[in-house]
Amino acid sequence: MAAPRPPRSDAVTGAAAEEVARTAAAAADWPALAAAAAPCVACPELAGTRQHVVVGDPPANGRARFALIGEAPGANEDQTGRPFVGKSGQLLDRLLAEAGLDRADAAVLNIVKCRPPGNRTPRTPEVARCSGWLRRQLELLDPPVVVALGLSSAKWFLGPRTVLAEARGRPHDVRGRAVWATYHPSAAIRFGPNGAPRAGLLADLTSVAASLA
């Protein structure tokens, strides 16, 4: 008798994604979701190298006026267990203040909750497996406005063919939410204080602030 074939990688990814989605959907509130996500091993490579699952921060001021959603945790985030606390987060905080937005009014999340090795871009199967957590977070927090920081986040909301330069600068209606796609703060750091990504990110955050006024 022939040996059974191993399951195809897309089938494994699908099963893991479905399990995450079921577990996330069963979480009645934020503390329950955070507790359920903390031991997640849906992505073996990420689970084997991370220090923390970075679930994200709910808004400190109560209901989320808006959500900031990046790509994945970096080294500082992996170490602390909190999103956007490194150099990118410090720049983001400054630009939010310049734009007239308060981080305490925001849910601060990532599409992938574990740091990819070497800060590489999350792979498509990793995004698929992790998506159930973010979908449930959006259901629980129900922010009317989402700021998608960087191309990976923009593609999660707007589709795989998204071109950031074409998508930014205006809101997109996605299942009843206004989604603004813009540059990630790390791109603003790479291109420097006079670079287009920093100016564009500040301009988009200013437009988001005006839409919330």
N, C-alpha and C positions, 0 to 999 in steps of 0.2 A: 504494500500500500504506500502510495506517495505521501511524503510529509506534507502536512497542511501548510499552505502559503501564509506568510506573515501578513497581518492586515496592512492595507495600503495606508500611506502617511496621511492622505486626505481624510480617510475614514477615521483614523486615530484622532486627527485634529477635530473632526466633526463631533466625535463622541465626547472629547474633553470639553469642547465649547458648549455642548448641550448640558453637560454636568455642571459647569460653571453657571450657565443660565438658570438651571433649576435651583441651584443652591442660592444664587443671588435673589431670585424671585421669591424665595421662601423667607427672606429677611424682612421683618415687619418694620424695622426702623434703622436709622444710621448705626447705632451701636451694634445691633445684630448683624448688619452687613459687614461692618469692620471686623467683627469677631470671626465671621465665616470666611472672609477673604484672607485673614492673617496666615493660615496654614496652607494656602493654595499651592499645589504642585502640578497644575495643568501644563506648565511649560518646564520640562525637566531641566533644560540647560539654565534657565533663569533661576529656577528654584535652587539649583545646586551651587550658584555663585552669589546669590543675594545675601544681604544681612537682614533686611526688612522688606516686607510687602508694604509699599507706600500707598495706602488706601486713598489718601487725600484728606483735605481739610473741609469740613462743612463751614458755612459762614458763621463768624463769631457774633454777628449782630442779629442772628435769628434766621429769618427767611432769606433765601438767596435772591438778591436783585439781579445777579448775573453769575455766570460760571466762567472760569478761566481753565482751559483744558489744553495741556501740553502733550508731549509725545511719550516720555518715559522718565523715570527718576535717573538722576546722575549720581555721582559718588557721594556728595554731601547729603542728598536726599536718602540714598540707601543707608547711610550711616545713622541718620537721625530719625528716619521713618516718616519724614514730613516732606511735602512737595515744595519746590521752588524756594529753597533756603540757601543755595549756593550763589555764585556770582550772577547767574541768570536771574535768580529770584530777587536779588538785591537790585539789579537794574529794573526788573519788572516793577518792583515796589516804587522806585523813583518815578518811573514813567506813569504809573497809575496815579500817583500824587500830582504830577504835572498836568495830567489830563482831567483831574478833578474827580477821580474815582477812589473809593476806599476799599482796600483789600478785605477788610472785615465784613463787607457786604457781599463778598463773593464766595462761591464754592471753588476750591482750587484742586484740580484733578489732573490725571494723565490718562491717556487711552490704554497704556500698559502700566501695570502696577509694580513691576519688578525691574531693576536695572539690567539692561542688556550688557554683557561683558564688553569692556572697553568703550562703553557709551555708544556702541553701534546703533544704527537705526533698527527699531523692532521689525522682525520679519512678519510677513503676511500671516502665517499660521499662528504666531504669537498674538498678534492683534485679534485674530478670530477667536482664539481660546479665551482671551481676557475680556472680550467685549461685553459679556453678560454683567460684569461688575459695573461698568460705566453705564450701561443701559438702566440698571436698577438705581444707581445713584441719581441719574437724571429724573427717574420717576419719583423717587423719594423727595428730592430737593426742589424739583420743578422750577428751574430758573427760566424766566421768560426770554433771557438773552444769553447767548453763548459766545465766547471769544475763543476761536480755535487758533492756538498758537503754533504755527509751523505747518509744513506741508502734510506730515503724517496725520495730524489732527484734522486738518482741513479735508483730507481725503476720507476720513472716517465719517464725516458728516455729509460731504458733498459728492463723494464718489471717486473712484480710482483715477479718472481722467482729469481731475482738478489741476489747474495751473494756478499757482498762488498769485502771481502777478495779475492774472485776469479776474480772479475771484475776490480779491481784497477791495476794500474801499466802499462796500455797500453790504447791507444785510441780505441774507438768503433765508427764505421761509422753509424750515425743515421741521415737519410734523408740529407746526404751530409755534415753533421757537424762531427767534431772529438769530441767525448764526453769522457772525462776522469772522472771516478768515484773515489772518494777518501773520506777520513774521514772528518767529520764535525769538525770545530775548537773546538766546545764544548766537543767532545770526547777527543781531545788532552788536554784540560784543566782537564777533569776528571781523566785522567790517568797520568797526571803530565809531567814535562819537559823531563823526560827520558823514557816516555811510547812509545809503538809502534805506537799509532795513530798520535802523533806529528811528529815522524820520518817519518812515511809513508806519511803524508800530505806534509811535506817539500820535500820529494823525488818526489812525484807526481807533485807538483808545479814546481820543478826544471826541470822535464821532459817536462812539458807544455811549460816552457820558452824556452827550447832547440828546441821544435817543432815550435816555433814562430820566432826563430832567422833567 
